Amino acid sequence: MDDLLEKLEAIYQNWLVIADEITQPDVISDMKRYIKLNKDYKDLIPVVDAYKEYKNIVDNIANTKEIISTEKDEDFRELAKSELDVFLEQKESLEEKIRILLLPSDPQDSKNAQVEIRAGTGGDEASIFAGDLFRMYQHFADKKGWKIEVLSMTEGTVGGFKEIVFEVSGEQVYGLLKYESGVHRVQRVPQTESQGRVHTSAASVVVLPEADEFDIELKQSDIRKDTYCSSGPGGQSVNTTYSAIRLTHIPTGIVVAIQDEKSQIKNLEKAMKVLRNRLFEREYQKYLDEISSKRKTMVSTGDRSAKIRTYNYPQNRVTDHRINLTMYNLIGFMDGDIEETIEALQVAENAEKLKEAVEI
């Protein structure tokens, strides 16, 4: 048995053990363990499928070699030789796929994501651009069958958003959207510009894996809750009920304020979700920093001040600076056609991981 097949066989046997464990009453009664084992089981399915396919090809190669060495009929032997070439090619192609499957993945990839877009330099135009980015992610989420829920937002004075925080839920959301973290720069003639000159503005995007109650233990004694009347532009009160919520996490000083819903209960739910994610972010950032320190050209970097992409409207051009990828399909890109770029970033990151594995 070759080394790869041996490694896959061990993973397969471990998968069978997990499959048995998740049916045991003591595991089912331990929700935290049950959720983890279920996730492990699902994550290993692509590897198990690849193992079965690989084992079948290895068996076919062995049987074909046996025919070539024992068969007397020359025509039959020639046919077997041509089949062997096909099997060997399939084996090599599958080995490349399996190496990528076996690379250590971010354990957060399968989670939902919380996305924060904030207008940066550029005044009103930056807010308008932040709104454009939000619509871009809305269109992308629609194409993927994901659901978006806005948690909080502050609108710009002439459109767009000074800040918007939203949750994206679906399959492998964080694993795809994490590549969007960083500074996005736009070059175009602003709607607010009467002279027709091209300006440069920016917006920052932060993508976090959704923290669930098993990731972060929140003690109610550590949280101060304040209620107040929701306010609109200019600070005027928009209702007379104390529905807006402000949560302060006393140990860290993190403050979350939500006033989007008319219901205090709904605002509290959203505020708790944002607070849990902000606390999880602190721990998760340590993980990103550790990875970044080990890699020379980290694609999904933990450095959120890094300029990752430029959107040039006069040239209909989008450039991703991490992998020097330039495309001339800005209109389609802003309409949510961003998966091709994300896949290119994934390929670049996997190539980097493979190189690391070889060096080790």
C-alpha positions as a printed NumPy array, in Angstrom:
array([[  0.   ,   0.   ,   0.   ],
       [  1.407,   3.42 ,  -0.963],
       [  1.801,   6.172,   1.649],
       [ -1.109,   8.279,   0.381],
       [ -3.491,   5.328,   0.342],
       [ -2.384,   4.422,   3.869],
       [ -3.062,   7.983,   5.074],
       [ -6.492,   7.994,   3.399],
       [ -7.348,   4.593,   4.887],
       [ -6.585,   5.973,   8.384],
       [ -8.835,   8.998,   7.734],
       [-11.592,   6.687,   6.48 ],
       [-11.401,   4.517,   9.609],
       [-11.531,   7.67 ,  11.779],
       [-14.602,   8.822,   9.838],
       [-16.322,   5.483,  10.557],
       [-15.569,   5.915,  14.27 ],
       [-17.084,   9.438,  14.221],
       [-20.138,   8.098,  12.358],
       [-20.668,   5.612,  15.169],
       [-20.008,   8.136,  17.956],
       [-22.638,  10.643,  16.821],
       [-25.329,   7.983,  17.281],
       [-24.372,   7.289,  20.907],
       [-26.768,   8.634,  23.597],
       [-23.977,  10.169,  25.733],
       [-22.741,  12.167,  22.724],
       [-26.226,  13.283,  21.666],
       [-26.841,  14.591,  25.193],
       [-23.601,  16.642,  25.075],
       [-24.606,  19.341,  22.577],
       [-21.177,  20.955,  22.285],
       [-19.485,  17.612,  21.502],
       [-22.324,  16.52 ,  19.226],
       [-22.072,  19.696,  17.102],
       [-18.292,  19.34 ,  16.812],
       [-18.457,  15.654,  15.795],
       [-21.188,  16.402,  13.254],
       [-19.009,  19.109,  11.739],
       [-15.98 ,  16.766,  11.656],
       [-18.122,  14.092,   9.979],
       [-19.363,  16.466,   7.265],
       [-15.907,  17.988,   6.692],
       [-14.378,  14.545,   6.04 ],
       [-16.962,  13.45 ,   3.456],
       [-15.05 ,  14.942,   0.429],
       [-11.858,  13.167,   1.595],
       [-13.717,   9.867,   2.097],
       [-15.248,  10.144,  -1.408],
       [-11.807,  10.852,  -2.875],
       [-10.357,   7.892,  -0.929],
       [-12.916,   5.481,  -2.425],
       [-12.23 ,   6.785,  -5.926],
       [ -8.457,   6.618,  -5.385],
       [ -8.602,   3.066,  -3.968],
       [-10.614,   1.973,  -6.997],
       [ -8.011,   3.435,  -9.385],
       [ -5.121,   1.836,  -7.452],
       [ -6.897,  -1.55 ,  -7.639],
       [ -7.485,  -1.093, -11.385],
       [ -3.789,  -0.299, -11.9  ],
       [ -2.75 ,  -3.417,  -9.969],
       [ -5.164,  -5.643, -11.931],
       [ -4.096,  -4.163, -15.27 ],
       [ -0.395,  -4.696, -14.478],
       [ -1.222,  -8.301, -13.598],
       [ -2.894,  -8.772, -16.995],
       [  0.09 ,  -7.264, -18.837],
       [  2.546,  -9.567, -17.046],
       [  0.524, -12.795, -17.497],
       [ -1.558, -12.39 , -20.666],
       [ -0.291, -14.259, -23.745],
       [ -2.523, -12.545, -26.316],
       [ -0.552,  -9.57 , -27.692],
       [ -3.648,  -7.559, -28.746],
       [ -5.139,  -7.974, -25.294],
       [ -1.872,  -6.914, -23.7  ],
       [ -1.727,  -3.773, -25.876],
       [ -5.284,  -2.9  , -24.88 ],
       [ -4.338,  -3.344, -21.213],
       [ -1.296,  -1.099, -21.677],
       [ -3.439,   1.706, -23.11 ],
       [ -5.885,   1.305, -20.189],
       [ -2.965,   1.466, -17.761],
       [ -1.893,   4.824, -19.196],
       [ -5.417,   6.18 , -18.585],
       [ -5.481,   4.86 , -15.008],
       [ -2.05 ,   6.309, -14.229],
       [ -3.146,   9.706, -15.575],
       [ -6.323,   9.563, -13.457],
       [ -4.258,   8.597, -10.414],
       [ -1.884,  11.545, -10.851],
       [ -4.762,  14.002, -11.316],
       [ -6.611,  12.671,  -8.277],
       [ -3.454,  12.775,  -6.136],
       [ -3.202,  16.536,  -6.788],
       [ -6.833,  17.003,  -5.746],
       [ -6.306,  14.879,  -2.6  ],
       [ -3.185,  16.832,  -1.571],
       [ -5.299,  20.006,  -1.575],
       [ -8.116,  18.266,   0.343],
       [ -5.609,  17.17 ,   2.983],
       [ -4.239,  20.671,   3.493],
       [ -5.123,  22.067,   6.926],
       [ -8.175,  24.28 ,   6.465],
       [ -9.383,  27.12 ,   8.603],
       [-11.817,  25.476,  11.054],
       [-14.06 ,  28.547,  10.667],
       [-14.541,  28.173,   6.877],
       [-17.884,  26.385,   7.094],
       [-19.396,  29.069,   9.342],
       [-21.717,  31.928,   8.509],
       [-20.056,  35.337,   8.382],
       [-20.527,  38.806,   9.8  ],
       [-19.472,  41.525,   7.349],
       [-18.744,  45.136,   8.278],
       [-18.324,  47.776,   5.552],
       [-17.15 ,  51.237,   6.579],
       [-16.665,  54.303,   4.402],
       [-13.042,  55.452,   4.454],
       [-11.288,  58.365,   2.765],
       [-13.338,  60.255,   0.198],
       [-16.228,  61.806,   2.127],
       [-19.694,  61.34 ,   0.621],
       [-18.271,  59.389,  -2.328],
       [-16.773,  56.824,   0.082],
       [-20.241,  56.287,   1.614],
       [-21.741,  55.822,  -1.857],
       [-19.003,  53.284,  -2.672],
       [-19.672,  51.43 ,   0.61 ],
       [-23.284,  51.134,  -0.583],
       [-22.093,  49.795,  -3.946],
       [-19.982,  47.137,  -2.186],
       [-22.964,  46.102,  -0.054],
       [-25.098,  45.647,  -3.189],
       [-22.244,  43.669,  -4.788],
       [-22.268,  41.236,  -1.846],
       [-26.082,  41.12 ,  -1.937],
       [-25.987,  40.024,  -5.598],
       [-23.237,  37.482,  -4.883],
       [-25.241,  36.079,  -1.945],
       [-28.314,  35.759,  -4.191],
       [-26.291,  33.794,  -6.755],
       [-25.022,  31.46 ,  -3.99 ],
       [-28.447,  31.023,  -2.396],
       [-27.255,  32.699,   0.829],
       [-29.361,  34.856,   3.134],
       [-28.399,  38.368,   4.305],
       [-29.642,  40.036,   7.479],
       [-28.665,  43.632,   8.239],
       [-27.659,  44.003,  11.897],
       [-26.972,  47.75 ,  11.978],
       [-26.342,  50.629,   9.594],
       [-25.607,  54.323,   9.459],
       [-26.639,  55.876,   6.15 ],
       [-24.498,  58.399,   4.285],
       [-25.775,  61.958,   3.861],
       [-26.159,  61.627,   0.062],
       [-26.608,  57.854,  -0.205],
       [-24.819,  54.649,   0.626],
       [-23.567,  53.925,   4.129],
       [-21.064,  55.388,   6.541],
       [-21.179,  51.936,   8.119],
       [-23.216,  48.775,   7.637],
       [-22.955,  45.484,   9.53 ],
       [-24.727,  42.406,   8.206],
       [-24.788,  38.636,   8.635],
       [-24.529,  36.222,   5.71 ],
       [-25.784,  32.676,   6.28 ],
       [-25.488,  29.631,   4.035],
       [-22.994,  26.965,   2.942],
       [-19.26 ,  27.719,   3.372],
       [-19.935,  31.453,   3.649],
       [-16.864,  32.491,   5.652],
       [-14.581,  30.223,   3.589],
       [-15.402,  32.338,   0.521],
       [-16.058,  35.809,   1.915],
       [-12.935,  35.911,   4.135],
       [-10.914,  36.948,   1.066],
       [-12.863,  40.229,   0.979],
       [-11.331,  41.603,   4.207],
       [ -9.213,  44.678,   3.562],
       [ -9.343,  48.116,   1.956],
       [-11.254,  48.443,  -1.334],
       [-10.363,  51.493,  -3.445],
       [-12.514,  53.085,  -6.156],
       [-11.404,  55.44 ,  -8.93 ],
       [-14.228,  57.276, -10.714],
       [-15.956,  60.608, -11.243],
       [-18.096,  61.045,  -8.108],
       [-21.786,  61.886,  -8.345],
       [-20.921,  64.868,  -6.145],
       [-18.224,  66.159,  -8.549],
       [-19.317,  68.809, -11.064],
       [-15.942,  69.182, -12.829],
       [-15.818,  65.603, -14.159],
       [-12.521,  64.781, -12.468],
       [-11.658,  61.23 , -11.391],
       [-11.363,  60.906,  -7.614],
       [-10.033,  58.082,  -5.468],
       [-12.108,  56.948,  -2.476],
       [-11.989,  53.912,  -0.228],
       [-14.05 ,  51.662,   2.002],
       [-12.869,  48.998,   4.406],
       [-14.404,  45.533,   4.639],
       [-14.045,  43.249,   7.648],
       [-15.316,  39.659,   7.413],
       [-15.591,  37.626,  10.603],
       [-16.704,  34.035,  11.157],
       [-19.949,  33.944,  13.095],
       [-19.359,  33.157,  16.74 ],
       [-21.878,  30.806,  18.296],
       [-22.579,  30.305,  21.963],
       [-20.04 ,  27.483,  22.134],
       [-17.215,  29.734,  20.881],
       [-17.69 ,  32.569,  23.339],
       [-19.019,  32.256,  26.873],
       [-20.763,  35.52 ,  27.697],
       [-21.485,  36.205,  31.352],
       [-24.453,  38.482,  31.9  ],
       [-22.636,  39.96 ,  34.893],
       [-19.962,  41.273,  32.469],
       [-22.505,  43.155,  30.329],
       [-24.061,  46.552,  31.09 ],
       [-27.27 ,  47.154,  29.171],
       [-28.582,  50.677,  28.477],
       [-31.784,  51.55 ,  26.624],
       [-32.548,  54.819,  24.841],
       [-34.778,  56.328,  22.154],
       [-33.752,  55.657,  18.558],
       [-32.43 ,  58.714,  16.745],
       [-32.423,  59.641,  13.08 ],
       [-30.177,  61.972,  11.021],
       [-29.099,  64.994,  13.032],
       [-29.902,  63.255,  16.301],
       [-33.659,  63.834,  16.295],
       [-35.735,  61.189,  18.071],
       [-37.575,  58.901,  15.635],
       [-39.766,  57.234,  18.249],
       [-40.731,  57.716,  21.856],
       [-40.083,  54.188,  23.105],
       [-36.781,  53.106,  24.579],
       [-36.202,  50.417,  21.934],
       [-32.539,  51.174,  21.12 ],
       [-29.966,  49.047,  22.949],
       [-26.404,  49.785,  23.992],
       [-24.331,  46.914,  25.405],
       [-20.997,  47.489,  27.128],
       [-18.74 ,  44.507,  27.778],
       [-17.101,  45.643,  31.014],
       [-13.904,  43.465,  30.917],
       [-12.929,  44.615,  27.394],
       [-14.707,  47.973,  27.058],
       [-16.358,  46.876,  23.777],
       [-19.552,  48.853,  23.101],
       [-22.311,  47.762,  20.696],
       [-25.325,  49.977,  19.928],
       [-28.29 ,  48.762,  17.841],
       [-31.398,  50.832,  17.059],
       [-32.61 ,  49.49 ,  13.7  ],
       [-35.624,  47.546,  14.99 ],
       [-38.697,  49.01 ,  16.696],
       [-38.633,  46.105,  19.141],
       [-36.222,  46.288,  22.078],
       [-36.058,  42.461,  22.168],
       [-34.995,  42.262,  18.495],
       [-32.398,  45.012,  18.987],
       [-31.056,  43.125,  22.016],
       [-30.766,  39.88 ,  20.001],
       [-28.833,  41.685,  17.265],
       [-26.622,  43.502,  19.774],
       [-25.742,  40.23 ,  21.547],
       [-24.863,  38.657,  18.198],
       [-22.566,  41.568,  17.264],
       [-20.978,  41.619,  20.731],
       [-20.291,  37.874,  20.617],
       [-18.645,  38.289,  17.21 ],
       [-16.533,  41.257,  18.366],
       [-15.247,  39.221,  21.321],
       [-14.588,  36.229,  19.079],
       [-12.728,  38.538,  16.692],
       [-10.156,  39.318,  19.391],
       [ -9.26 ,  35.638,  19.745],
       [ -9.533,  34.912,  16.038],
       [ -7.193,  37.8  ,  15.202],
       [ -4.45 ,  36.079,  17.216],
       [ -4.906,  33.025,  14.987],
       [ -4.705,  35.161,  11.808],
       [ -1.609,  36.97 ,  13.08 ],
       [  0.073,  33.642,  13.814],
       [ -0.596,  32.408,  10.281],
       [  0.492,  35.728,   8.725],
       [  3.814,  35.579,  10.574],
       [  4.538,  32.195,   8.968],
       [  3.708,  33.166,   5.388],
       [  5.495,  35.497,   3.016],
       [  2.534,  36.277,   0.731],
       [ -0.529,  35.503,   2.801],
       [ -3.601,  35.807,   0.593],
       [ -6.301,  36.039,   3.279],
       [ -4.244,  38.293,   5.49 ],
       [ -5.115,  39.39 ,   8.977],
       [ -3.946,  42.914,   8.094],
       [ -7.194,  44.746,   7.473],
       [ -5.45 ,  47.989,   6.6  ],
       [ -3.978,  46.355,   3.478],
       [ -5.259,  47.645,   0.132],
       [ -6.568,  44.515,  -1.581],
       [ -8.495,  45.699,  -4.642],
       [ -8.976,  48.694,  -6.954],
       [-12.169,  49.369,  -8.923],
       [-11.379,  51.704, -11.855],
       [-14.591,  52.884, -13.55 ],
       [-13.117,  54.883, -16.481],
       [-11.23 ,  51.748, -17.637],
       [-13.941,  49.229, -16.613],
       [-11.123,  47.538, -14.655],
       [-10.88 ,  45.554, -11.408],
       [ -7.434,  44.725, -10.017],
       [ -6.79 ,  42.398,  -7.088],
       [ -3.386,  43.424,  -5.771],
       [ -2.714,  40.239,  -3.751],
       [ -2.347,  38.048,  -6.841],
       [ -1.866,  40.782,  -9.488],
       [ -5.103,  39.768, -11.208],
       [ -6.686,  42.367, -13.538],
       [-10.08 ,  41.952, -15.193],
       [-11.997,  44.284, -17.497],
       [-15.504,  43.366, -16.362],
       [-16.216,  45.963, -13.672],
       [-19.963,  46.148, -14.401],
       [-20.406,  42.382, -14.03 ],
       [-18.127,  42.346, -10.983],
       [-20.212,  44.987,  -9.19 ],
       [-23.269,  42.91 , -10.111],
       [-21.93 ,  40.076,  -7.952],
       [-19.75 ,  38.135, -10.41 ],
       [-16.867,  37.885,  -7.928],
       [-16.523,  34.1  ,  -7.573],
       [-13.872,  33.78 , -10.294],
       [-11.603,  36.153,  -8.351],
       [-12.263,  34.34 ,  -5.069],
       [-11.417,  30.996,  -6.727],
       [ -8.142,  32.489,  -8.049],
       [ -7.303,  33.629,  -4.495],
       [ -8.096,  30.138,  -3.171],
       [ -5.806,  28.561,  -5.783],
       [ -3.005,  30.978,  -4.843],
       [ -3.422,  30.233,  -1.148],
       [ -3.52 ,  26.463,  -1.731],
       [ -0.347,  26.688,  -3.831],
       [  1.299,  28.514,  -0.956],
       [  0.157,  25.894,   1.547],
       [  1.414,  23.079,  -0.692],
       [  4.79 ,  24.798,  -0.945],
       [  4.917,  25.096,   2.848],
       [  4.075,  21.389,   3.231],
       [  6.921,  20.435,   0.88 ],
       [  9.387,  22.71 ,   2.713],
       [  8.428,  21.191,   6.052]])
